[in-house]
Amino acid sequence: MSEIKRLRKMADKIYAKMENMQRLTDSELKGKTDEFKLRLKNGETVDQIMPDAYAAVGEAAYRSIGLRPYKVQIMGAIALNEGKIAEQKTGEGKANPLYTPIPTPDGWKTAGDIKVGDMLFDRHGKSTKVTGVYPQGKKQIYEVHLADGRVVEAADEHLWSVYQAGRKGLKTLNTADMYNKGLREGKSYRFRLPMNDAVEYAKADLPAAPYVLGAFLGNGCKSGTHALEISSGNEFVPNEIAKSLDVDVFKAHKDNNSWIFRKHGDDNHRLHGYDICPELDELLTQTKCGDKYIPDIYKTASIEQRWALLQGLFDTDGCIEDKDRFHLTYSTTSSKLRDDICEVIYSLGMSCSWWLSRKAGVRTAKSDQYTINVNVDNDMKKKFFRYPFKLERALMAEKAGNKRKHYDRIAIKDIVKKEEETEMVCFTVDNAEHLFLCGNYVVTHNTLVAALPAYLNALEGKGVHVVTVNDYLAERDAEDIGRIHRFMGLTVGCILKTTSPEEKKKEYAKDITYITNTELGFDYLRDNMAQRMEDKMQRGFHFCIIDEVDSVLIDEARTPLIVSGNSGKSTKLYVACNELAKQLEKGEVTELSKVDLMAGERPEETGDYTVDEEHRIVTLTLQGIKKCEKYFGIDNLADREYTELYHNILAALKAHNLMKKDKDYVVKNGEVLIVDSFTGRIQPGRRYSDGLHQALEAKEGVEVKEETSTYATVTYQNFFNKYDKKCGMTGTASTERKEFKDIYHMSVVKIPTNKPVQRVDESDKMFLTRQSKFKAVVDEIKKTHETGQPILVGTSTIQDSEILDKMLKEEGLPHTVLNAKFLEKEAEIIAKAGTKGSITIATNMAGRGTDIKLDDDARAAGGLKVIGTQRHESRRIDNQLKGRSGRQGDPGESIFFLSLDDEVLRLYGSERMKNMLSLAGMKNEESLENGTVNKFVKKAQTVIEDNNFGARKNVLKFDKVNNEQRELIYAERDAILEKADTRSTMVTMIEDSINMVIDKHAPDKKVTDAQYQEIRKEIEVLVHGIKSPEYEPNMKKKRLSELYINAAKDKYVDREREWPDVNVFREFERQIILRCIDIKWMQHINDLEILRQNIALVGYGQKDPAIVYKLKAFDMFNKMSDEIKTDSVYTLFSSRLKSSAANNGAA
């Protein structure tokens, strides 16, 4: 608690300073950046200037994007600057009422019907995908009234992008800020919303041409004989209709303006509405003009079709004045047609307003006439007409020029705070502006902790990396939050997967760079494979902020980053090992007491191999080794030459015993695809390493793809520990605080939430068997379903979801299933999971990114009930599953049903408890729910978490050695890249290489004739064309070394002279050294992996495997370093490349 109090006290201090910042002008506020940089230069630290810097950037946030950070966000930002992990829950939403109408490419929907994956329209009228739906509960309603009469209801914190009087560019403000500012200025709202562009609906299959419908809505009717007629004082409109319908037209009477239509060559048959389409006939059946309307299909037709509709309407009942302003109006007595025309005009990116004309003394609406005034630039008015007379006036308007600015904006006339609350919902969308259309095509908005420490630490000029989990978030935050930093004079970069190396270098050079964790790590590896210094992209590792830090540093860190290529190895061995694995018999190993182990007793083994599920290890017994040797016809499987075979046999046994289909992987379209155990989602493109994926392919009988060779690799642990300072944000980190501290040296600070959690978490229910557990789950579902409460059932495997699916079908309970086989329906399924009475079965859906939206009835029934059917090995994932319920203050429940057969419990002593409970008389259908169960479950999960952490920590013991060697080899590479002259490096390599050859063959001080002959052979290969010195009896080794080194140097000078341009030769020399380093390092990486596997498999008595690995790896590294020298020397002298070829890029 003292930590929270400390952070809150500091946040209060910053908030007070932020109020002072409000008095500064924009230029004074921006000038703070230079002031802070100068303070740092004069000796102050980042921590010392933090309060002032946070206050400045907090005010900059308001001025650039209309948001001020909450105090809890500032508390989180303080923790981040201290290199900690801020655990913070989802923030407050920015919301619309559930009943707000939303235009979509599929027609109109209400906000309450929108789900993740739906398409809306962005400000430019193009489709934009909904990436998040966040119910906000009941919130205060504000009515935002626009100058053209449109009204939008929104919450107090709903975000709007507006133009503010006296300020340039768009500014983001929330409803409450605009309301309060308006009150202070005497109900004067000096804000304008940007107008949308024309909404791009698809072309519709319309029953009648839109111009025809528009013309008949204007002046059409049915005659006494029910034939179609149109009243027109000109012949253009009737002829335009006839041309469109491919019929004849003539006047009904010479003395009036009625026109009728006939089919070609049929003088006896007048055209009726039903001859065209039933819709037109129905529209004109009502003779009262006040009943006219535009069918929905026409209002959501293509841009071209909607313009044709307006042209039909305005050619008949539209008017354009021939005066100075050229007012464009339309008159109708139908209020429905009035609203429909306005909707079409709004959808085409224009504004309009209307007024009512009523005859004096007439109370009824019988003679009401509505006049619509279209607010567009004069050069747009010609688009409303085809009729030449009116079109001519519109052209006159265009020639007169525009009389008013900013028709691309619409003023906010009033904001009314209503004395009521209603259910609200917030959306996030995937366009760069994060704007979407709501209500009558009004532009509105969706979503600062990282902004503050990013700005503060960027002031040092060494670069800040903001790390996100996908390209969309990186691009979004670089644009949104980047506006704050750019306002304060900093440069902001964004790197995506598609960014070119040249552009990446520019983006990394900026003050703050937004990037994904994978791209950041891979760029590090790519940089250390660069052939020229100028090809390197990154500039160092100063400070990074990691979003979803547990996902990146815990979940993603299970797999190292690897740059690889095809190995060229045959895949037949995997198939052979798979056949062998099917023949080997699984055995058991007896557990020995500590006393027996200390006495040197060996455990008894049965079968051909044993499986340790807890530590996920497969071990061959002596009997199994003999069977393998016999199967492949070899003498000793432990020989070094059979290391790969030994490894592939174990991979095949792992594939058959530790990897479960439809849990760890699925087979789809002839491919083995990994399933993420935390999210249940398929991971296309990712493959298990160490030959395990090939073993699974052989097991499943699909094509075995070639294994890859590693060119460069690094673990997330070692990569992120390169940073001088790092921090992170997440909603779930507490359960992993030990790993964060021990591995990454980061402590976790839990920041308090704004809203209390209303969810009720019930005690676990324990059953003896899986069957009794699943029966109880179904009974619980039936009982809950009767109340109308929505249910989310979480399973850990696809197989479990299919078992429940079958049981619920037998009970006649309607439900949906979501697992890795049906993820394409995820958005649709999740959208319905919060409706009253819904039942959803989801496999490992604890992952983030999908909110379940409750409807009113579901909330009244008690909110979402989460039923877990098994505890996950990580408590953090269980917390995420429970967290699907009770979000944003909603009600909800969670309960877990367990059995002693569950994998998590089975591996950790459940058999002993099962026997104890059976002896106590517990029946299968009975459940146990008390503190003992909770303690047992927690202990099992803690043991697994400790084991997994221990395994990752153990891997780090080995990888620490690899990392030390990686740092050395990369430093050597950089030294070669940075050197202007590599001559001294190559001369040293020549000297060392010659001495290595001499020392290898002549260990004593003197060299024998036989030794000399061996030395001569090897050096003449090493230094092509060298002239060996004559052998002298009793020749000293030092003398021979001097003679050979001098001869090699002479040959080196000759090699230099072959190149007219010595600078080109130096570059050629540099490329040789770099290529030899890269080839040898690549081989070394693979050799280290084989060494690690052998040490783990064979063991070294009582010696610590990590120490054995370190010693052997050290010897291997020294050998590799020697080979880099000899290979570089050999390549330099054996290459026949001359200057002209080098200039063409050969090597």
Secondary structure, 3 states (H helix, E strand, C coil): CHHHHHHHHHHHHHHHHHHHHCCCCHHHHHCHHHHHHHHHHCCCCHHHHHHHHHHHHHHHHHHHHCCCCCHHHHHHHHHHHCCCEEECCCCCCCCEECCCEEEECCEEEEHHHCCCCCEEECCCCCEEEEEEEEEEEEEEEEEEEECCCCEEEECCCCEEEEEECCCCCEEEEEHHHHHHHHHHCCCCCCEEEECCCCCCCCCCCCCCCHHHHHHHHHHEEECCCCEEEEECCCCHHHHHHHHHHCCEEEECCCCCCEEEEECCCCCCCECEHHHHCHHHHHHHHCCCHHHCCCCHHHHCCCHHHHHHHHHHHHHHHEEECCCCCCCEEEEECCHHHHHHHHHHHHHCCCEEEEEEECCCCCCCHHHCEEEEEEECCHHHHHHHCCCHHHHHHHHHHHHHCCCCCCCCEEEEEEEEEEEEEEEEEEEEECCCCCEEEECCCEEEECCCCCHHHHHHHHCCCCCEEEEECCHHHHHHHHHHCHHHHHHCCCCEEECCCCCCHHHHHHHHCCCEEEEEHHHHHHHHHHHCCCCCHHHCCCCCCCEEEEECHHHHHHHHHHCCEEEEEECCCCCHHHHHHHHHHHHCCECCECCCCHHHHHCCCCCCECCCEEEECCCCEEEECHHHHHHHHHHHCCCCCCCHHHHHHHHHHHHHHHHHHCCCECCCEEEECCEEEEECCCCCCECCCCCCCCCHHHHHHHHHCCCCCCCEEEEEEECHHHHHCCCCEEEEEECCCHHHHHHHHHHHCCCEEECCCCCCCCCEECCCEEECCHHHHHHHHHHHHHHHHCCCCCEEEEECCHHHHHHHHHHHHHHCCCCEEECCCCHHHHHHHHHHCCCCCCEEEEECCCCCCCCCCCCHHHHHCCCEEEEECCCCCCHHHHHHHHCCCCHHHCCEEEEEEEECCCHHHHCCCHHHHHHHHHHCCCCCCCCECCHHHHHHHHHHHHHHHHHHHHHHHHHHHHHHHHHHHHHHHHHHHHHHHHCCCCHHHHHHHHHHHHHHHHHHHCCCCEECHHHHHHHHHHHHHHCCCCCCCCCCCCEEHHHHHHHHHHHHHHHHHHHHHCCCCHHHHHHHHHHHHHHHHHHHHHHHHHHHHHHHHHHHHHCCCCCCHHHHHHHHHHHHHHHHHHHHHHHHHHHHHHCCCCHHHHHCCCC
